[in-house]
Amino acid sequence: MEASSHQASEIAREAIKRLAARKLPPTPENFRRAYFEVLGQAPSGAVWPEALRQLLAQWEGYQAGLTQAKKREMLERVLINFGNEPDQLAVKLAALARSWAESGSAAAALVPEDAAEPVAATGVGGTDAAGPLLGQCLTDFAGLSRDLWPDLAARSEALARRVSVPGRAVADADVAAMAGLWREILVRAEDNHAVLGGLKRVLALLLANIGELVSQDAWLSGQTETMRTALADGVNPHALFQVEESLKELVQRQKQLKGSLHDAEEKLKRLISAFILRIGELSASTGHYNARIKGYAARLAEADDIAKLGDVIDGLSGDMAQMDAEIGRSHSELVAAKGHVEEAETRIRALESELEAVSALVREDQLTGALNRRGMDEACRRELARAERMATPFSVGLLDIDNFKRLNDSLGHQAGDQALVHLAGVVRQMLRPTDSLARYGGEEFLLLLPNSDLADAEKVMLRLQRELTRQYFLHDNRRVLITFSAGVAQWAPGEAQAGLLGRADAAMYRAKAAGRNRVERA
Ligand SMILES: Nc1nc2c(ncn2[C@@H]2O[C@H](COP(=O)(O)OP(=O)(O)OP(=O)(O)O)[C@@H](O)[C@H]2O)c(=O)[nH]1
């Protein structure tokens, strides 16, 4: 129930009258209580704990027809619409939790447009009682998230300690900190969702390839098909359990297959050595026949009667027939072997092109483990969309190692490679879990920094420069100092990825031109 500005001033007037009548000092807290009393609502501090408690319970619970993704989307909508109005936000969140609880009908899956009805603060007398309750919610969350997100758990605990001080009113800053925490949870949950999706796709790819590789083994194909079907319905503990069981069987079967493969290899070896033997025999026998034919030629020259001639021809045609049979046998063996070889070659070519296609899908730079250009494009797209949706800042830092050619020339290309690996390692140590590192070019790296404005991004790059003076790159036990020049740019709403990176690039060039080892803002 929003009060118009006229109503609001009326309510404020009445609230002041009440304070005067009760001889209460007009502190902000007393005024706040009186104001909500006149308005007929519980003060917002009392609404928050209950709203969060309900939301957490429903977030983890199961509701027919509501997926986690759907719930996340609904929650984001509420946060975007009411994120700047803490009182309204608490009320809307409570209403959202109620709508989830009542879910099961299609209508319940929609965010109620007018969910302004305040939630009764059951058992909560006012702001003084709100703190401990809120603290309990935050402590519960910390317990649940400690394994997954230790940093958020720590933040939640710190906040819990702050709001749980008996008699202390919940301050607006606490509510803002909670909203910030909740946003971070959403972002992480979204990332986890993306990771799960990625794992599912990788597994599907793997299964598709296993199926292809073992297409002749009906049993194995059947198993992989079962796993594919189990995963197609969505990743849940039951499906994962099924897949795990199937994989165990698959591993067992693979062991047997390896044995068969070994046998097949042995057989192939025997076939080849037999073939070589045959060729040897053939050339020996043709040599032997050559000698015999020469003998027949001599006997032919000496044959002076038809009977002797007949003997020579009989012997010759007998030998010729035998030779013919041997050559025929070797020829058909040769044809069969050629067929096998061609078959194997076709299979190997198909597998090679499949491998190439799979490699092209890889999103990581092989040397440094940072994202490659493809991975960077995807991550950048995702972060821009998120920044747009959640109205949060997003910045990038583009760094280019200084005088890298000189390092390469003096220490060798391999040392240059190790220097790149070292730099990527140091960057990774410093990044937050939501940040990403991509290899932009040879000795250029891009840092994607969600939830960071230009000043934050500049701080990150300067911190990285300092860190590199502490963590030297060691080559043959010699310390080599790596410095870089960088440009930082903050995304402007509506700006395309190319525009953002172009600005960061231009700033980086300015840093080079200004003498290197510096950070310039775009
Ligand atoms: N070892 C190694 N060197 C690389 C790799 N990619 C690019 N390089 C080298 O990085 C060097 C970059 O040289 P330049 O573009 O002249 O830049 P620079 O020497 O760093 O000079 P400034 O950028 O002006 O400070 C070239 O010698 C490239 O061969 C790589 O993966 N490994």
The ligand as an ORCA input file, in Angstrom:
! r2SCAN-3c Opt
* xyz 0 1
  N      56.944    -17.252    -26.017
  C      55.863    -16.786    -26.616
  N      55.943    -15.612    -27.251
  C      54.835    -15.111    -27.841
  C      53.620    -15.808    -27.799
  N      52.696    -15.057    -28.455
  C      53.349    -13.936    -28.906
  N      54.656    -13.959    -28.533
  C      55.701    -12.981    -28.802
  O      55.416    -11.766    -28.145
  C      56.171    -10.748    -28.778
  C      55.360     -9.487    -28.845
  O      56.195     -8.499    -29.359
  P      55.712     -7.018    -29.634
  O      54.328     -7.044    -30.192
  O      56.789     -6.367    -30.437
  O      55.574     -6.365    -28.233
  P      56.585     -6.220    -27.030
  O      57.964     -6.725    -27.314
  O      55.925     -6.831    -25.841
  O      56.678     -4.670    -26.877
  P      55.601     -3.690    -26.255
  O      54.265     -4.362    -26.318
  O      55.651     -2.476    -27.088
  O      56.006     -3.458    -24.831
  C      56.548    -11.283    -30.155
  O      57.938    -11.530    -30.165
  C      55.785    -12.597    -30.255
  O      56.513    -13.560    -30.975
  C      53.575    -17.066    -27.126
  O      52.562    -17.759    -27.030
  N      54.721    -17.515    -26.551
*
